[in-house]
Amino acid sequence: MFVVCPFSLHRLGLVLLVPHYLVELLFHASRLFYFSDENKQKGFTLWALLFVIARLLTLTLSVLTFGFGLPRTENQGFSLGDGNFNVLTIRMTCLAAICLTQAWMMWKFINFQLKKWREHSQNQASKKKTVSPKSKPHKRETTRGGAANGVVKSEDKMSPRARKSKAS
């Protein structure tokens, strides 16, 4: 006979996994659309928004379940045979595990978004530099292959010879 345990957490696990995997499905679908046409990037914006919402939903449901729902049940106690683990230490351990997992996922997400933002801003800056008209070089700068008075400037993307270090 199947006994429904109040603290087996199967239902909570399913409820928490559904939004997580729906957001992951959207991410992979956005990647497929991006691979088919690189101009279709709106799915990634929607994914980023829903990713944050799913993390907040997971945290909210976890706190409500472990903090307010389970302490009010009538089966308070530890019983390995019945599968009842409704004691404060186990509830807080489960809640801490969920919170740490969500914090780790958000940390990775924020670092990923910052990296993409930096790359995008660097690409925009390099595009502005290549598009902007260059001023005419002076007559002295054009002699000797871009070197004025025999000195190669760092703007020409050539480094001067390395100096010998003084050995004692």
Backbone as numpy.savetxt, mean C-alpha at the origin, in Angstrom:
# Nx Ny Nz CAx CAy CAz Cx Cy Cz
-24.01 -35.48 15.34 -24.85 -34.30 15.34 -23.96 -33.06 15.34
-24.32 -32.10 14.53 -23.57 -30.86 14.40 -24.03 -29.88 15.46
-23.10 -29.40 16.25 -23.41 -28.44 17.31 -22.92 -27.07 16.87
-23.78 -26.08 16.94 -23.40 -24.72 16.58 -22.71 -24.09 17.79
-21.46 -23.79 17.64 -20.69 -23.19 18.72 -20.76 -21.67 18.62
-20.97 -20.99 19.72 -21.09 -19.54 19.65 -19.78 -18.84 19.37
-18.65 -19.51 19.58 -17.38 -18.84 19.42 -16.47 -19.57 18.43
-17.06 -20.25 17.45 -16.22 -20.95 16.47 -15.71 -19.98 15.40
-16.28 -18.83 15.28 -15.82 -17.73 14.43 -15.84 -18.01 12.93
-16.51 -19.07 12.52 -16.60 -19.35 11.08 -17.41 -18.27 10.37
-18.51 -17.89 10.97 -19.37 -16.88 10.34 -18.67 -15.52 10.28
-18.03 -15.17 11.37 -17.30 -13.89 11.38 -16.18 -13.90 10.34
-15.49 -15.01 10.25 -14.43 -15.12 9.25 -14.95 -14.96 7.83
-16.10 -15.57 7.54 -16.69 -15.43 6.21 -17.14 -13.99 5.95
-17.75 -13.38 6.95 -18.21 -12.00 6.79 -17.02 -11.07 6.55
-15.91 -11.31 7.22 -14.74 -10.45 7.05 -13.99 -10.73 5.75
-14.05 -11.96 5.26 -13.34 -12.30 4.03 -14.07 -11.83 2.76
-15.38 -11.72 2.81 -16.14 -11.33 1.62 -15.73 -9.94 1.12
-15.73 -8.88 1.95 -15.32 -7.58 1.40 -13.84 -7.56 0.98
-13.02 -8.30 1.71 -11.60 -8.34 1.35 -11.41 -8.92 -0.06
-12.03 -10.03 -0.32 -11.85 -10.66 -1.63 -12.62 -9.96 -2.74
-13.69 -9.26 -2.43 -14.36 -8.45 -3.46 -13.45 -7.30 -3.91
-12.77 -6.69 -2.97 -11.83 -5.62 -3.31 -10.65 -6.18 -4.11
-10.16 -7.36 -3.75 -9.08 -7.98 -4.50 -9.53 -8.36 -5.91
-10.78 -8.80 -6.05 -11.34 -9.09 -7.38 -11.35 -7.84 -8.24
-11.76 -6.72 -7.65 -11.76 -5.46 -8.39 -10.35 -5.06 -8.80
-9.37 -5.28 -7.93 -7.98 -4.95 -8.25 -7.50 -5.77 -9.44
-7.75 -7.07 -9.44 -7.28 -7.91 -10.54 -8.03 -7.63 -11.83
-9.31 -7.29 -11.73 -10.07 -6.90 -12.93 -9.52 -5.58 -13.48
-9.15 -4.66 -12.62 -8.57 -3.39 -13.07 -7.23 -3.64 -13.76
-6.45 -4.57 -13.25 -5.18 -4.90 -13.89 -5.41 -5.48 -15.28
-6.43 -6.35 -15.42 -6.72 -6.92 -16.74 -7.14 -5.83 -17.72
-8.00 -4.92 -17.28 -8.41 -3.82 -18.16 -7.22 -2.93 -18.51
-6.32 -2.71 -17.55 -5.14 -1.89 -17.79 -4.22 -2.56 -18.81
-4.07 -3.88 -18.73 -3.22 -4.59 -19.69 -3.81 -4.56 -21.09
-5.14 -4.53 -21.18 -5.76 -4.47 -22.50 -5.68 -3.07 -23.10
-5.81 -2.04 -22.26 -5.72 -0.66 -22.72 -5.14 0.17 -21.59
-3.96 0.74 -21.80 -3.26 1.45 -20.74 -3.94 2.76 -20.35
-4.94 3.19 -21.08 -5.65 4.42 -20.73 -6.75 4.17 -19.71
-7.07 2.92 -19.44 -8.13 2.58 -18.49 -7.52 2.40 -17.11
-7.44 3.50 -16.34 -6.85 3.43 -15.01 -7.84 3.83 -13.92
-9.08 4.04 -14.26 -10.07 4.47 -13.27 -10.37 3.35 -12.28
-10.20 2.11 -12.67 -10.44 0.99 -11.76 -9.51 1.00 -10.58
-8.28 1.47 -10.78 -7.32 1.52 -9.68 -7.72 2.56 -8.64
-8.30 3.66 -9.09 -8.77 4.67 -8.15 -9.93 4.13 -7.31
-10.84 3.44 -7.97 -11.96 2.82 -7.26 -11.44 1.75 -6.30
-10.46 0.97 -6.74 -9.88 -0.05 -5.87 -9.25 0.57 -4.63
-8.51 1.66 -4.81 -7.85 2.30 -3.66 -8.88 2.79 -2.64
-9.95 3.35 -3.13 -11.00 3.83 -2.23 -11.68 2.67 -1.50
-12.03 1.63 -2.25 -12.70 0.49 -1.64 -11.77 -0.31 -0.72
-10.49 -0.29 -1.00 -9.52 -0.97 -0.13 -9.55 -0.36 1.27
-9.51 0.95 1.32 -9.54 1.64 2.62 -10.87 1.41 3.32
-11.97 1.47 2.58 -13.28 1.25 3.16 -13.40 -0.18 3.71
-12.86 -1.16 2.97 -12.91 -2.55 3.45 -12.09 -2.73 4.73
-10.95 -2.05 4.83 -10.16 -2.15 6.06 -10.92 -1.55 7.24
-11.56 -0.40 7.02 -12.34 0.23 8.09 -13.56 -0.62 8.47
-14.20 -1.24 7.48 -15.33 -2.12 7.75 -14.89 -3.33 8.56
-13.75 -3.89 8.21 -13.23 -5.05 8.94 -12.93 -4.69 10.39
-12.27 -3.55 10.58 -11.97 -3.13 11.95 -13.24 -2.85 12.75
-14.21 -2.22 12.13 -15.46 -1.90 12.82 -16.21 -3.16 13.22
-16.35 -4.09 12.29 -17.05 -5.33 12.60 -16.33 -6.15 13.67
-15.01 -6.14 13.63 -14.23 -6.88 14.62 -14.40 -6.29 16.01
-14.31 -4.99 16.11 -14.46 -4.35 17.42 -15.88 -4.56 17.94
-16.87 -4.43 17.08 -18.25 -4.65 17.53 -18.48 -6.08 17.98
-17.91 -7.03 17.25 -18.11 -8.43 17.59 -17.36 -8.83 18.86
-16.05 -8.55 18.88 -15.24 -8.99 20.01 -15.39 -8.09 21.23
-15.66 -6.82 21.01 -15.75 -5.89 22.13 -17.12 -5.78 22.75
-18.17 -5.88 21.91 -19.51 -5.65 22.43 -20.44 -6.84 22.27
-20.26 -7.64 21.25 -21.19 -8.75 21.00 -20.91 -9.98 21.84
-19.72 -10.48 21.80 -19.40 -11.72 22.51 -19.42 -11.60 24.03
-19.06 -10.46 24.61 -19.15 -10.39 26.08 -20.59 -10.46 26.61
-21.57 -10.21 25.77 -22.98 -10.21 26.20 -23.65 -11.57 26.03
-22.95 -12.54 25.45 -23.58 -13.85 25.28 -23.65 -14.57 26.62
-24.54 -15.55 26.68 -24.73 -16.26 27.94 -23.67 -17.32 28.18
-22.98 -17.77 27.16 -21.94 -18.79 27.32 -20.60 -18.13 27.56
-20.35 -17.71 28.75 -19.08 -17.10 29.12 -18.22 -18.18 29.76
-17.14 -18.49 29.13 -16.25 -19.48 29.73 -15.46 -20.21 28.67
-14.56 -21.04 29.16 -13.67 -21.79 28.28 -14.05 -23.26 28.34
-14.41 -23.83 27.20 -14.76 -25.24 27.13 -14.24 -25.78 25.81
-13.16 -26.56 25.88 -12.54 -27.10 24.67 -13.46 -28.10 23.98
-14.18 -28.89 24.77 -15.08 -29.89 24.19 -16.24 -29.27 23.43
-16.78 -28.19 23.94 -17.90 -27.52 23.27 -17.44 -26.54 22.20
-16.17 -26.21 22.19 -15.66 -25.23 21.24 -15.96 -23.82 21.65
-16.16 -23.60 22.92 -16.46 -22.27 23.43 -15.19 -21.67 24.03
-14.72 -20.61 23.44 -13.51 -19.93 23.89 -13.82 -18.48 24.24
-15.00 -18.24 24.77 -15.48 -16.89 25.01 -14.95 -16.36 26.35
-13.65 -16.14 26.39 -13.03 -15.52 27.56 -12.31 -14.26 27.09
-12.09 -13.36 28.01 -11.55 -12.05 27.66 -10.19 -12.14 26.96
-9.30 -12.98 27.43 -7.96 -13.04 26.83 -7.99 -13.53 25.40
-8.81 -14.50 25.10 -8.89 -15.01 23.73 -9.59 -14.00 22.83
-10.64 -13.37 23.33 -11.32 -12.33 22.54 -10.36 -11.19 22.19
-9.60 -10.72 23.16 -8.67 -9.61 22.91 -7.50 -10.04 22.02
-7.08 -11.29 22.15 -6.02 -11.79 21.28 -6.49 -11.84 19.83
-7.70 -12.32 19.62 -8.26 -12.36 18.26 -8.44 -10.95 17.71
-8.94 -10.05 18.53 -9.12 -8.67 18.09 -7.79 -8.02 17.78
-6.79 -8.25 18.59 -5.46 -7.69 18.33 -4.87 -8.26 17.05
-5.07 -9.56 16.80 -4.55 -10.17 15.57 -5.20 -9.55 14.34
-6.50 -9.33 14.41 -7.20 -8.72 13.27 -6.73 -7.28 13.08
-6.62 -6.53 14.17 -6.19 -5.13 14.06 -4.77 -5.02 13.52
-3.88 -5.87 13.99 -2.50 -5.84 13.48 -2.43 -6.23 12.01
-3.23 -7.20 11.62 -3.26 -7.59 10.20 -3.76 -6.43 9.34
-4.81 -5.78 9.77 -5.35 -4.66 8.99 -4.37 -3.49 8.97
-3.68 -3.25 10.09 -2.69 -2.16 10.12 -1.53 -2.48 9.18
-1.09 -3.72 9.16 -0.01 -4.12 8.25 -0.43 -3.94 6.80
-1.65 -4.34 6.47 -2.15 -4.19 5.10 -2.24 -2.71 4.70
-2.70 -1.87 5.64 -2.78 -0.44 5.35 -1.38 0.17 5.19
-0.43 -0.27 6.00 0.95 0.21 5.89 1.52 -0.11 4.51
1.33 -1.34 4.06 1.81 -1.73 2.73 1.11 -0.92 1.64
-0.19 -0.71 1.81 -0.97 0.05 0.83 -0.50 1.50 0.76
-0.29 2.12 1.92 0.14 3.53 1.93 1.53 3.67 1.32
2.44 2.76 1.66 3.78 2.81 1.06 3.72 2.62 -0.45
2.87 1.71 -0.91 2.70 1.49 -2.35 2.17 2.74 -3.04
1.16 3.38 -2.43 0.58 4.58 -3.03 1.58 5.73 -3.03
2.35 5.88 -1.96 3.37 6.95 -1.92 4.45 6.72 -2.97
4.85 5.49 -3.16 5.85 5.17 -4.19 5.33 5.52 -5.58
4.08 5.15 -5.86 3.50 5.48 -7.16 3.34 6.98 -7.32
2.99 7.68 -6.26 2.83 9.13 -6.32 4.17 9.80 -6.61
5.25 9.34 -5.95 6.58 9.90 -6.20 7.03 9.64 -7.63
6.82 8.42 -8.13 7.18 8.11 -9.51 6.41 8.99 -10.48
5.14 9.19 -10.21 4.32 10.02 -11.10 4.80 11.46 -11.08
5.13 11.99 -9.90 5.60 13.37 -9.83 6.97 13.53 -10.49
7.83 12.52 -10.38 9.13 12.57 -11.06 8.95 12.52 -12.57
8.02 11.70 -13.04 7.75 11.64 -14.48 7.21 12.97 -14.98
6.33 13.60 -14.20 5.80 14.89 -14.61 6.89 15.95 -14.65
7.79 15.91 -13.67 8.87 16.89 -13.63 9.83 16.68 -14.79
10.12 15.43 -15.14 11.03 15.19 -16.25 10.38 15.55 -17.59
9.07 15.40 -17.69 8.37 15.81 -18.91 8.42 17.32 -19.07
8.27 18.04 -17.95 8.33 19.50 -18.03 9.71 19.98 -18.45
10.75 19.31 -17.97 12.11 19.71 -18.33 12.40 19.44 -19.80
11.91 18.34 -20.34 12.18 18.04 -21.74 11.34 18.90 -22.67
10.18 19.34 -22.25 9.30 20.14 -23.09 9.74 21.60 -23.08
10.27 22.09 -21.97 10.62 23.50 -21.88 11.75 23.83 -22.86
11.67 24.99 -23.53 12.71 25.36 -24.50 14.02 25.68 -23.77
15.09 25.20 -24.36 16.41 25.45 -23.77 16.96 26.77 -24.30
17.68 27.43 -23.45 18.30 28.68 -23.88 19.51 28.35 -24.75
19.86 29.31 -25.61 21.01 29.09 -26.48 22.29 29.08 -25.66
23.18 28.17 -25.94 24.45 28.16 -25.21 25.32 29.34 -25.65
26.09 29.84 -24.72 27.01 30.92 -25.06 28.14 30.39 -25.91
28.81 31.31 -26.57 29.87 30.91 -27.48 31.01 30.22 -26.73
31.31 30.66 -25.52 32.41 30.06 -24.76 32.08 28.64 -24.34
30.80 28.35 -24.05 30.43 27.04 -23.56 30.46 25.99 -24.65
30.41 26.39 -25.91 30.35 25.42 -26.98 31.74 24.99 -27.44
32.76 25.63 -27.00 34.10 25.23 -27.43 34.55 23.99 -26.68
35.38 23.22 -27.31 35.97 22.00 -26.76 34.91 20.99 -26.29
33.90 20.79 -27.05 32.91 19.76 -26.72 32.11 20.06 -25.46
31.72 21.30 -25.26 30.90 21.65 -24.11 31.72 22.08 -22.92
33.01 22.17 -23.05 33.84 22.58 -21.92 34.30 24.01 -22.13
34.14 24.83 -21.12 34.59 26.20 -21.18 35.91 26.30 -20.42
36.91 26.82 -21.07 38.24 26.96 -20.47 38.80 25.62 -20.00
38.45 24.56 -20.68 39.01 23.25 -20.35 38.36 22.58 -19.16
37.27 23.15 -18.60 36.60 22.57 -17.44 35.25 22.02 -17.89
35.01 20.77 -17.57 33.75 20.16 -17.92 32.76 20.44 -16.80
31.60 20.97 -17.17 30.59 21.33 -16.17 29.71 20.14 -15.85
29.13 20.18 -14.66 28.28 19.05 -14.23 26.95 19.05 -14.97
26.53 20.17 -15.58 25.28 20.20 -16.32 25.38 19.35 -17.57
26.59 19.11 -18.04 26.78 18.31 -19.24 26.74 16.83 -18.93
26.41 16.47 -17.70 26.28 15.10 -17.25 27.57 14.31 -17.41
28.67 15.00 -17.31 29.97 14.34 -17.32 30.67 14.76 -16.03
31.21 13.82 -15.35 31.87 14.16 -14.09 33.35 14.41 -14.34
33.94 15.33 -13.58 35.37 15.56 -13.72 36.14 14.35 -13.19
37.41 14.33 -13.50 38.22 13.19 -13.07 38.21 13.13 -11.55
38.26 11.92 -11.05 38.28 11.71 -9.60 39.65 12.10 -9.05
39.64 12.77 -7.92 40.89 13.15 -7.30 41.48 11.99 -6.56
42.80 11.98 -6.51 43.47 10.94 -5.75 43.37 11.29 -4.28
43.06 10.27 -3.48 42.97 10.52 -2.04 44.38 10.52 -1.45
44.53 11.37 -0.45 45.83 11.47 0.20 45.98 10.30 1.18
46.94 9.45 0.89 47.17 8.29 1.77 48.28 8.65 2.75
48.10 8.30 4.00 49.11 8.63 5.00 50.02 7.45 5.26
